Amino acid sequence: MQGGVMQQFSDAKWSYVTGNVTDRGATRLGSLAREPRLGDLVAARVVSLNAHDSLENIKGRHVRLYPGDVLVGAFATCPPGPRPTC
């Protein structure tokens, strides 16, 4: 199973915020042994789609998302308020 997971990870759709990751091949999947920190990468699988059905990729282009896609993003902080902008 590990090989299948890593294959899906290498085919992941990388979001714009991950554009400064210079060596994607050096990234590895790990456990949540600690609380995530600002800038930590996160990989997630799309289960279903509603209002948000695309992702801005590292080149700034919108790419369509489909159930089963794996995407990579980064943890960030959102400003407080009734409608966060992040």
N, C-alpha and C positions, 0 to 999 in steps of 0.2 A: 504494500500500500504506500509506503514512503516514496517509492519511485514515482507513483502516479501523482502524489501531492506535489512533489518537486517539479514534475513536468507541467502541471497546471500553474504552478507559481512562475515558472519561466515564461509561460504564455500569457501572463497577467497583463491587464491594461493598467499602465502606470499613470497616475494623475499628475497634473501640472506641478503640484507642490513637491514632487519627487524629482524634479528636473536637475537638481544639483547632486543627485546620487551618481557618482562617477563610475562605480564598479558594481552594477546590479548583480553580476555573477557572484560577488562576495557576500551578498545578503543571504541570510538563512532564516528559516522558520524556527521560532522558539516558543517557549511557554510564557504565560503571564505570571512569572515568579515574583514580580514586583509591580507596583503601580506604573502605568505608562507615563513617560516624561515628554515634555515639549520636544517635538522633532522625531520622536520614535516612529518608525514605520509600522503600518498595520496592513495586513492582507485580509480581505473579506470576500466572501462569495455572494453574488447576487441571488437572492431567493425569489423575489418578485419585484415588479416595477409599478410605480404609480405616477406621480407628477414628474419625478426626476428620472429620465430615461437615457441620459447621456452623461459623459464624463469629459472634462477638458484634459486632453493628454499633454505630455511634456512639450509638445510643439505648439500648444495653445489651440489645437483643433478639437472640436467636439466629436466624440465617437459614441456611437450607439451602444447601449448596454443591453444584455440579454440575460435571462435567468441562467444560472450556471457559470457566468463570467466570474473570473477572479480579478479583483482590482487591488491596487496598492495605493495607499495614501499615507498621511502623516498626522500624528496627534498635534493639536493646536489648542490655544485658549481662545475663547469667545468673550467679547466684551459683555458686561452685564447689561441687561435692559430687556424690554418686552419683546423685541425682535432682533436677535443677534444677526450680524451681517456675515458671519463666517460659515 
